[in-house]
Amino acid sequence: MPAGKNKWSLDKWSLEELVDFEVAVQQSPTVDPEIGRQIRSELRAGDYTDLSKRRWGFQQWLRSKKRGSGARVVAVTRFGALALLLGTFLLGVGVIRGLVTEVKGVGALNIWVMLAGTIGIQWVILMVGLVTFLLARYWIGGMGWLKDVVSSLVRRFAGKVSPDTWKSLIQGKGRQPSALGWRLTRMLQVGGVGFNLGLIAGLFGLLWFTEINFYWESSLSQFGGESLGRVTRFLAAVWGGSGLTDDQITGLKDVSGETGDENWTAFFHFIFVALLVWGLLPRLLLWGLAIWKERGVLKGLEFQDLEHRKLWRELSRVERAVSMEGMKDGVVLLDVGGLSVDVAELRPFLLQSLRVNPEKSFSVGVLDAGEEREAWEAMKAAPCGVVMLVEGWSLSPKQMIALIERIRREAGEETVLRVLVLGDGVAAPDEGDFATWQEFIDGLRDPRLECVAYKG
């Protein structure tokens, strides 16, 4: 490690590491005793946020595991992007060449057909893709058919990633989006970039090496000169242009080639700028957005899945997984179910094990409106959030979820919550009861919610 460099700044994750980590969690979620001791020693040496510790600790654990799946997945996505770029480039050139027809012995491009076959079809695909993505994401739970196809191909060539692990990598976990899903989006947008570059290069090559005329004659009245003028002016408005004038459109009507240099030059400038702005630019913007989103997901990994939280408990061997900054240690106690626990009996455990000081105590379900408002205000002001007191045998998932959601609404998403599980009275809970509570809390995937067993 370079001198003077904070080790906690090394917790930046890459897509390769994330894939390797998820594979390792599924295949061998164990902690070597010596590795665990080394990591815990480093964790105790610094006073940093739990998220930084968790990210760094998982990276150190990953180094002790066999790797390779991540490198293969990343390599396949890079090779696939390159193949898509080359393939779609050739496709774009082929599309332009295929639009050329021979009319009256002259090679010609129908302006209507060219606009529909280059810009029009792309926006139809974009809109259909957006709709299917939204439907797949919010109604079906998938990614859309095109990304599903690309995902299947990547997994097939990458190999050695189980279906369950691959599904979690593609769809994300809990509220955590998918970095790999955004990588696949990058691949698709690279294909779009290649297609538009092919269109531009193909059109330029045709005009440079061959004699091509443009015309817009059509037997359908709705595709007349007036409509073409509106279309060109609409497309040009994006970059501040004026499109084609009526005189220029009239001069381009016939395929005879007698269009005049000014008319031809005006359309030449228009069509190339239109392909750049309406074809290439949106793909470049979506490609950049996908890169930004992928990096954002990797930067914000919280590792709150059920398996992650179990591994972290084994790795860190501490129950207090939510730390607070500063010297204040006040916490609000929330008695769930009316246990009527003596706060004085709990105070030593709270101070020594959780390092929090119980300032106020309230009971859930027995408050009048005034006292309830006082409770929410107290939660907002408490530096260390809320400790909920529950009995080990009395887990009611619906009640707890509703209570947690209410606290989040009233006290804020940043409020730290701990569930302190008790036995009968002020005593340690049964191991089976606590395991049930722990599994339930872990399943909520809340980074600021932890479950702790009382130890007398």
C-alpha positions as CSV (number, residue, x, y, z in Angstrom):
1,M,0.0,0.0,0.0
2,P,1.4,3.4,-0.9
3,A,2.6,5.4,2.0
4,G,0.1,7.8,3.4
5,K,-2.8,6.3,1.4
6,N,-5.9,5.4,3.5
7,K,-6.6,1.7,3.1
8,W,-10.3,2.5,3.4
9,S,-10.1,4.4,0.1
10,L,-9.3,1.1,-1.6
11,D,-12.8,-0.2,-1.3
12,K,-13.7,0.8,-4.9
13,W,-15.3,-2.2,-6.6
14,S,-15.1,-3.3,-10.2
15,L,-17.6,-5.3,-12.2
16,E,-15.1,-8.2,-12.3
17,E,-14.8,-8.2,-8.5
18,L,-18.5,-8.1,-8.1
19,V,-19.1,-11.1,-10.3
20,D,-16.3,-13.0,-8.5
21,F,-17.7,-12.0,-5.1
22,E,-21.3,-13.2,-5.9
23,V,-19.9,-16.5,-7.3
24,A,-17.8,-17.0,-4.2
25,V,-20.7,-16.2,-1.9
26,Q,-22.8,-18.9,-3.6
27,Q,-20.1,-21.5,-3.9
28,S,-17.9,-21.1,-0.7
29,P,-19.4,-18.6,1.8
30,T,-16.9,-19.6,4.5
31,V,-14.3,-17.5,6.3
32,D,-10.8,-18.9,6.8
33,P,-10.0,-18.4,10.6
34,E,-6.6,-16.8,9.8
35,I,-8.1,-14.5,7.1
36,G,-10.9,-13.6,9.5
37,R,-8.5,-12.6,12.3
38,Q,-6.4,-10.5,10.0
39,I,-9.5,-8.6,8.6
40,R,-11.0,-8.1,12.1
41,S,-7.6,-6.7,13.3
42,E,-7.6,-4.2,10.4
43,L,-11.3,-3.3,11.1
44,R,-10.6,-2.5,14.7
45,A,-7.7,-0.3,13.7
46,G,-9.8,2.4,12.1
47,D,-12.9,4.4,13.0
48,Y,-14.8,4.6,9.7
49,T,-18.3,4.0,8.5
50,D,-19.7,0.5,8.5
51,L,-20.3,0.7,4.7
52,S,-16.6,1.4,4.0
53,K,-15.6,-1.4,6.4
54,R,-18.0,-3.8,4.8
55,R,-16.8,-3.1,1.3
56,W,-13.2,-3.2,2.3
57,G,-13.6,-6.4,4.4
58,F,-15.4,-8.2,1.6
59,Q,-12.6,-7.3,-0.8
60,Q,-10.0,-8.8,1.5
61,W,-12.2,-11.9,1.9
62,L,-12.5,-12.2,-1.9
63,R,-8.7,-12.2,-2.3
64,S,-8.6,-15.5,-0.4
65,K,-11.1,-17.1,-2.9
66,K,-10.6,-18.7,-6.3
67,R,-11.4,-16.2,-9.0
68,G,-11.8,-16.1,-12.7
69,S,-15.6,-15.9,-13.4
70,G,-15.5,-12.1,-13.3
71,A,-12.6,-11.8,-15.7
72,R,-14.4,-14.1,-18.2
73,V,-17.7,-12.2,-17.9
74,V,-15.9,-8.8,-18.4
75,A,-13.9,-10.2,-21.3
76,V,-17.0,-11.5,-23.0
77,T,-18.8,-8.2,-22.7
78,R,-15.8,-6.4,-24.2
79,F,-15.4,-8.8,-27.0
80,G,-19.2,-8.8,-27.6
81,A,-19.2,-5.0,-27.7
82,L,-16.4,-5.0,-30.3
83,A,-18.2,-7.7,-32.3
84,L,-21.5,-5.7,-32.2
85,L,-19.6,-2.5,-33.2
86,L,-18.1,-4.1,-36.3
87,G,-21.3,-6.1,-37.2
88,T,-23.6,-3.2,-36.9
89,F,-21.2,-1.0,-38.8
90,L,-21.3,-3.4,-41.7
91,L,-25.1,-3.6,-41.3
92,G,-25.4,0.2,-41.5
93,V,-23.3,0.3,-44.7
94,G,-25.5,-2.6,-46.1
95,V,-28.7,-0.8,-45.3
96,I,-27.6,2.3,-47.1
97,R,-26.5,0.3,-50.1
98,G,-29.8,-1.7,-50.0
99,L,-31.8,1.5,-50.2
100,V,-30.3,2.4,-53.6
101,T,-32.6,1.6,-56.5
102,E,-32.1,2.1,-60.2
103,V,-34.7,4.5,-61.7
104,K,-34.5,5.5,-65.4
105,G,-31.0,4.0,-65.6
106,V,-29.7,6.1,-62.7
107,G,-28.8,5.1,-59.1
108,A,-31.2,6.9,-56.8
109,L,-32.2,7.2,-53.2
110,N,-35.8,8.0,-52.3
111,I,-35.7,10.6,-49.6
112,W,-38.8,9.2,-47.8
113,V,-37.5,5.7,-47.8
114,M,-34.0,6.8,-46.6
115,L,-35.4,8.8,-43.7
116,A,-37.7,5.9,-42.7
117,G,-34.9,3.2,-43.1
118,T,-32.3,5.2,-41.2
119,I,-33.7,7.6,-38.6
120,G,-37.4,6.4,-38.5
121,I,-36.7,2.7,-37.8
122,Q,-34.2,3.5,-35.1
123,W,-36.6,5.6,-33.2
124,V,-39.3,3.0,-33.5
125,I,-36.9,0.4,-32.1
126,L,-35.9,2.8,-29.3
127,M,-39.5,3.5,-28.3
128,V,-40.5,-0.1,-28.5
129,G,-37.4,-1.1,-26.5
130,L,-38.2,1.6,-23.8
131,V,-41.8,0.3,-23.5
132,T,-40.8,-3.3,-23.3
133,F,-38.1,-2.5,-20.8
134,L,-40.5,-0.7,-18.5
135,L,-43.1,-3.5,-18.9
136,A,-40.4,-6.1,-18.2
137,R,-39.0,-4.2,-15.2
138,Y,-42.2,-3.2,-13.4
139,W,-44.7,-5.8,-14.5
140,I,-42.8,-9.0,-15.4
141,G,-39.6,-8.5,-13.4
142,G,-37.3,-9.1,-16.4
143,M,-35.1,-6.9,-18.6
144,G,-36.7,-6.8,-22.0
145,W,-36.3,-9.4,-24.7
146,L,-33.3,-7.8,-26.4
147,K,-31.2,-7.6,-23.2
148,D,-32.4,-11.1,-22.3
149,V,-30.9,-12.4,-25.6
150,V,-27.6,-10.6,-25.0
151,S,-27.5,-11.8,-21.4
152,S,-28.0,-15.4,-22.4
153,L,-25.2,-15.1,-25.0
154,V,-22.8,-13.5,-22.5
155,R,-23.5,-16.2,-19.8
156,R,-23.1,-19.0,-22.4
157,F,-19.6,-17.8,-23.4
158,A,-18.5,-16.8,-19.9
159,G,-19.5,-20.1,-18.3
160,K,-19.2,-21.4,-14.7
161,V,-21.8,-19.0,-13.3
162,S,-24.9,-20.7,-11.9
163,P,-28.4,-19.7,-13.1
164,D,-29.3,-18.3,-9.6
165,T,-26.1,-16.3,-9.3
166,W,-26.5,-15.0,-12.9
167,K,-30.1,-13.9,-12.2
168,S,-29.1,-12.0,-9.1
169,L,-26.3,-10.3,-11.0
170,I,-28.6,-9.3,-13.9
171,Q,-31.6,-8.2,-11.9
172,G,-29.8,-6.7,-8.9
173,K,-30.5,-7.6,-5.3
174,G,-33.2,-6.0,-3.3
175,R,-33.1,-2.2,-3.8
176,Q,-29.6,-2.5,-5.3
177,P,-29.6,-2.1,-9.1
178,S,-27.6,-4.3,-11.4
179,A,-24.2,-3.2,-12.6
180,L,-24.0,-6.1,-15.0
181,G,-27.4,-5.1,-16.4
182,W,-26.0,-1.6,-17.2
183,R,-22.9,-3.2,-18.8
184,L,-25.3,-5.1,-21.2
185,T,-27.0,-1.8,-21.9
186,R,-23.6,-0.4,-22.9
187,M,-23.1,-3.3,-25.3
188,L,-26.4,-2.6,-27.0
189,Q,-25.7,1.1,-27.3
190,V,-22.3,0.3,-28.8
191,G,-24.2,-1.7,-31.4
192,G,-26.4,1.4,-32.1
193,V,-23.3,3.6,-32.4
194,G,-21.8,1.2,-34.9
195,F,-25.0,1.1,-37.0
196,N,-25.1,4.9,-37.3
197,L,-21.4,5.1,-38.1
198,G,-22.1,2.6,-40.8
199,L,-25.0,4.6,-42.2
200,I,-22.9,7.7,-42.3
201,A,-19.9,6.0,-43.8
202,G,-22.0,4.1,-46.3
203,L,-23.8,7.2,-47.5
204,F,-20.6,9.2,-47.8
205,G,-19.0,6.3,-49.7
206,L,-21.9,6.1,-52.2
207,L,-21.8,9.9,-52.8
208,W,-18.0,9.9,-53.1
209,F,-17.5,6.9,-55.4
210,T,-20.7,6.6,-57.3
211,E,-23.3,8.8,-59.0
212,I,-26.4,8.9,-56.8
213,N,-29.4,11.2,-57.2
214,F,-32.1,11.9,-54.6
215,Y,-35.8,12.2,-55.2
216,W,-39.0,12.1,-53.2
217,E,-41.7,11.3,-55.8
218,S,-44.4,9.1,-54.4
219,S,-47.8,7.9,-55.6
220,L,-49.2,8.5,-52.1
221,S,-50.4,12.1,-51.6
222,Q,-49.6,12.2,-47.9
223,F,-45.9,11.8,-48.8
224,G,-45.8,15.0,-50.9
225,G,-43.5,18.0,-50.9
226,E,-45.4,19.8,-48.2
227,S,-45.1,16.9,-45.8
228,L,-41.5,16.5,-46.6
229,G,-40.9,20.1,-45.8
230,R,-42.6,19.7,-42.4
231,V,-40.5,16.6,-41.6
232,T,-37.2,18.2,-42.5
233,R,-38.0,21.4,-40.6
234,F,-39.0,19.3,-37.5
235,L,-35.7,17.3,-37.7
236,A,-33.6,20.4,-38.3
237,A,-35.2,22.3,-35.4
238,V,-33.2,20.2,-32.9
239,W,-29.9,21.8,-34.0
240,G,-31.3,25.2,-34.9
241,G,-31.6,24.6,-38.7
242,S,-34.4,25.5,-41.0
243,G,-34.8,22.2,-42.9
244,L,-35.4,22.4,-46.7
245,T,-37.3,25.2,-48.3
246,D,-40.2,24.6,-50.7
247,D,-38.0,25.5,-53.7
248,Q,-35.3,23.1,-52.6
249,I,-37.8,20.3,-52.2
250,T,-39.3,21.0,-55.6
251,G,-35.9,20.9,-57.1
252,L,-35.3,17.4,-55.6
253,K,-38.6,15.9,-56.7
254,D,-37.4,14.3,-60.0
255,V,-34.9,11.5,-60.3
256,S,-33.5,12.9,-63.5
257,G,-30.6,14.5,-61.7
258,E,-31.4,18.0,-62.8
259,T,-31.7,19.2,-59.3
260,G,-29.2,22.0,-59.3
261,D,-26.1,22.2,-57.2
262,E,-27.7,24.4,-54.5
263,N,-30.6,22.0,-53.9
264,W,-28.3,19.0,-53.8
265,T,-25.9,20.7,-51.4
266,A,-28.7,21.7,-49.1
267,F,-30.0,18.2,-48.8
268,F,-26.4,16.8,-48.5
269,H,-25.8,19.0,-45.5
270,F,-29.2,18.2,-44.0
271,I,-29.1,14.4,-44.2
272,F,-25.6,14.1,-42.7
273,V,-26.4,16.4,-39.8
274,A,-29.7,14.6,-39.3
275,L,-28.0,11.2,-39.1
276,L,-25.5,12.7,-36.6
277,V,-28.1,14.4,-34.3
278,W,-31.0,12.0,-34.6
279,G,-29.1,8.7,-35.1
280,L,-25.6,8.8,-33.6
281,L,-25.9,11.4,-30.8
282,P,-28.8,9.6,-28.9
283,R,-26.8,6.4,-28.9
284,L,-23.7,8.1,-27.6
285,L,-25.7,9.8,-24.9
286,L,-27.3,6.4,-23.9
287,W,-23.9,4.8,-24.0
288,G,-22.5,7.5,-21.7
289,L,-25.5,7.2,-19.4
290,A,-25.0,3.4,-19.1
291,I,-21.4,3.9,-18.2
292,W,-22.3,6.5,-15.5
293,K,-25.1,4.3,-14.1
294,E,-22.8,1.2,-13.9
295,R,-20.1,3.2,-12.1
296,G,-22.7,4.6,-9.8
297,V,-24.0,1.2,-8.9
298,L,-20.5,-0.1,-8.2
299,K,-19.7,3.0,-6.1
300,G,-22.9,2.6,-4.0
301,L,-22.8,-1.2,-3.3
302,E,-24.2,-1.7,0.2
303,F,-24.1,-5.6,0.3
304,Q,-27.4,-5.9,2.2
305,D,-28.6,-9.2,0.7
306,L,-29.4,-12.1,3.1
307,E,-26.2,-13.9,2.2
308,H,-24.1,-10.7,2.5
309,R,-25.3,-10.0,5.9
310,K,-24.7,-13.5,7.1
311,L,-21.2,-13.4,5.7
312,W,-20.5,-10.1,7.3
313,R,-21.5,-11.3,10.7
314,E,-19.2,-14.3,10.4
315,L,-16.4,-12.1,9.0
316,S,-16.6,-9.2,11.5
317,R,-17.8,-11.3,14.5
318,V,-19.6,-8.2,15.8
319,E,-23.3,-7.6,16.2
320,R,-23.2,-3.8,16.2
321,A,-23.2,-3.3,12.4
322,V,-24.5,0.2,12.3
323,S,-22.1,2.8,13.6
324,M,-22.7,6.4,14.4
325,E,-20.3,9.3,14.1
326,G,-19.6,11.9,16.7
327,M,-19.7,11.9,20.5
328,K,-23.5,11.9,21.0
329,D,-24.9,8.5,21.9
330,G,-28.6,9.2,22.7
331,V,-31.2,6.6,21.5
332,V,-34.9,6.2,21.8
333,L,-36.3,3.0,23.1
334,L,-39.5,1.7,21.5
335,D,-41.3,-1.0,23.5
336,V,-43.1,-3.2,20.9
337,G,-46.0,-5.0,22.3
338,G,-46.0,-3.4,25.8
339,L,-43.2,-5.5,27.4
340,S,-42.9,-2.9,30.3
341,V,-39.2,-3.6,30.5
342,D,-37.3,-1.7,33.2
343,V,-34.9,0.6,31.2
344,A,-32.5,0.7,34.1
345,E,-31.9,-3.1,33.7
346,L,-31.2,-2.6,30.0
347,R,-28.9,0.4,30.4
348,P,-25.6,-1.5,31.1
349,F,-26.1,-3.7,28.0
350,L,-26.9,-0.8,25.8
351,L,-24.0,1.2,27.0
352,Q,-21.4,-1.6,26.9
353,S,-22.5,-3.6,23.9
354,L,-24.2,-1.1,21.6
355,R,-22.5,2.0,23.0
356,V,-25.8,4.0,23.1
357,N,-27.5,5.7,25.9
358,P,-31.3,5.3,26.3
359,E,-32.7,8.8,26.6
360,K,-36.5,8.3,26.2
361,S,-38.8,5.3,26.1
362,F,-42.2,4.8,24.4
363,S,-44.6,2.0,24.0
364,V,-46.1,1.1,20.6
365,G,-49.9,0.8,20.4
366,V,-50.8,2.5,23.7
367,L,-49.9,6.1,22.8
368,D,-52.5,8.8,22.3
369,A,-52.0,11.3,19.4
370,G,-50.1,13.8,21.4
371,E,-47.6,11.3,22.9
372,E,-47.2,9.6,19.4
373,R,-46.1,12.9,17.9
374,E,-43.7,13.4,20.8
375,A,-42.3,9.9,20.0
376,W,-41.7,10.7,16.3
377,E,-40.0,14.0,17.2
378,A,-37.8,12.3,19.8
379,M,-36.7,9.7,17.1
380,K,-35.8,12.5,14.7
381,A,-33.6,14.2,17.3
382,A,-31.9,11.1,18.7
383,P,-28.3,10.9,17.4
384,C,-28.3,7.1,17.4
385,G,-31.8,6.5,16.2
386,V,-34.2,3.9,17.7
387,V,-33.8,0.6,19.5
388,M,-37.0,-1.5,19.3
389,L,-37.5,-4.0,22.2
390,V,-39.2,-7.2,21.1
391,E,-39.7,-10.7,22.6
392,G,-38.1,-13.5,20.8
393,W,-41.2,-15.7,20.5
394,S,-43.5,-13.0,19.3
395,L,-42.4,-12.2,15.7
396,S,-45.3,-10.7,13.7
397,P,-43.8,-9.9,10.2
398,K,-46.7,-7.7,9.1
399,Q,-46.7,-5.7,12.3
400,M,-42.9,-5.2,12.2
401,I,-42.9,-4.2,8.5
402,A,-45.7,-1.7,9.2
403,L,-43.9,-0.3,12.2
404,I,-40.6,0.1,10.4
405,E,-42.3,1.8,7.5
406,R,-44.0,4.1,9.8
407,I,-40.8,5.0,11.6
408,R,-39.1,5.6,8.2
409,R,-41.9,8.0,7.2
410,E,-41.9,9.9,10.4
411,A,-38.3,9.9,11.4
412,G,-36.6,9.7,8.0
413,E,-34.8,7.1,5.9
414,E,-31.4,7.9,7.5
415,T,-32.6,6.9,11.0
416,V,-30.7,4.0,12.5
417,L,-32.9,1.2,13.7
418,R,-31.9,-1.7,15.9
419,V,-34.2,-4.6,17.0
420,L,-33.1,-5.8,20.4
421,V,-34.5,-9.3,20.9
422,L,-35.2,-10.4,24.5
423,G,-36.3,-13.6,26.2
424,D,-38.8,-13.7,28.9
425,G,-38.3,-10.5,30.8
426,V,-34.8,-9.0,30.7
427,A,-33.0,-12.2,29.6
428,A,-31.2,-13.6,26.5
429,P,-33.6,-15.0,23.9
430,D,-33.8,-18.6,22.7
431,E,-31.2,-19.2,19.9
432,G,-33.9,-20.5,17.6
433,D,-36.1,-17.5,18.2
434,F,-33.2,-15.1,17.6
435,A,-32.3,-16.9,14.4
436,T,-35.8,-16.4,13.1
437,W,-35.7,-12.7,13.9
438,Q,-32.3,-12.3,12.3
439,E,-33.4,-14.0,9.1
440,F,-36.5,-11.8,9.0
441,I,-34.5,-8.6,9.5
442,D,-31.8,-9.6,7.0
443,G,-34.6,-10.3,4.4
444,L,-35.6,-6.6,4.6
445,R,-32.2,-5.6,3.2
446,D,-32.2,-2.3,5.1
447,P,-28.6,-1.0,5.5
448,R,-29.6,1.0,8.6
449,L,-31.5,-1.8,10.3
450,E,-29.9,-4.5,12.5
451,C,-30.9,-7.3,14.8
452,V,-29.2,-7.8,18.1
453,A,-29.6,-10.5,20.8
454,Y,-29.7,-9.4,24.4
455,K,-27.0,-10.9,26.6
456,G,-27.3,-10.5,30.3
